[in-house]
Amino acid sequence: VELFVENDFAKQVTGVLQGDTPYLRCTVGMCNAAADVFKNAGTNLYLIYQLTWSNGGDVLVVKPGINSLADLKGKTIGLQLYGPHMDYLTTILAQVGLKPSDVKIKWLKELTIPTYETNGKAVDPRTAKEQDDDLDAVFVISPDAAALTGAGGSGGESVKGSKILVTSAQYKRVIADTYAVRADWFEKHTDEVNKLVHALMLGQEKFEGLLASKASDPKYTQVIAKSAELLFGSPSATGDVEGSLADCEWVGFSGNVEFFTGAGSVRNFDTLSKQVQTSFVDMGLLKAPAPLKKSSWDYAALAKGLTNADVTNLPVKAAFDEAKVRAKVEKQIATELDTYTSVGVLPPFEIYFDPKQTEFD
């Protein structure tokens, strides 16, 4: 395969529609935002593989006076249009009974400071916050959050009084990073896509082995340097690569089984897509629901060659009443918010303690 970088999601979508590549990298929210574009072109997207859950890399930075999610009501929030934070916003608003219409959204073109010249114009959330005192909050990636707030010893806050309100370490089952493929191409090349998915699973296991032995294995340094060159334009940008690795949870074989089959998790493809589609229609990002497709792999076959694949709890295909199953799934989705906090989302709260205190209730 040939690897290339394209961080402009609109250009990614255009490239897939034009046939430059059949593959699309996107979060579930980003894929859903593009769903009606593919529908209008007479095709669709198949989500084929989940790479990660964001686990700390996506951050909401706020100005002084905003101390809880409920305080966001009526506030102006900056985030990237067609980026990974759109459904992050709608999810955390829903946690406190707010809708997108309860806040003012400032859409920005880029996720972070771009490499091209902007002539002083703010095109990303971090720069917009630094230039606009009236911007109440921004969704940023963790290095930009550190720069804005001075967190992590970054050398001082670039916006006085700004602070981190929540991160995806608290909402760790919201932003799912995935690979998708154009549906009409997928249906003609299913075996090839299946091999790619298997290769991704094998590759992840091998990389986990490298991480475990990185102190003694020179191949780790080679892989990280190559990744830095590909992703950041310089083989010396290894710190950026390692920082990215630390900000996410790689899900592997078991995570893909959970995500695409729903076995063992209510934070799965069906649930997330349903929530995203509904909220994006409300926001005007979609004209109408345009559901995505998902691959139905034989995970027992994909487990071959893997050392950490547990196949004992794989879903068993059986005859079923489709209407009853659909009704059950829809009921589960309808009650999702009631169960959400018990399956991986931590409500924000503060614990005050004294120096050297060792006992807590």
PyMOL commands that set and color helices and strands:
alter all, ss='L'
color gray80, all
select helices_A, chain A and resi 9-18+28-33+35-40+69-72+86-95+100-102+125-131+142-149+183-186+190-212+218-232+238-246+252-261+269-283+299-302+322-334+336-340
alter helices_A, ss='H'
color red, helices_A
select strands_A, chain A and resi 23-27+45-54+58-62+76-80+104-108+137-141+163-167+176-182+248-250+293-294
alter strands_A, ss='S'
color yellow, strands_A
deselect
rebuild
show_as cartoon
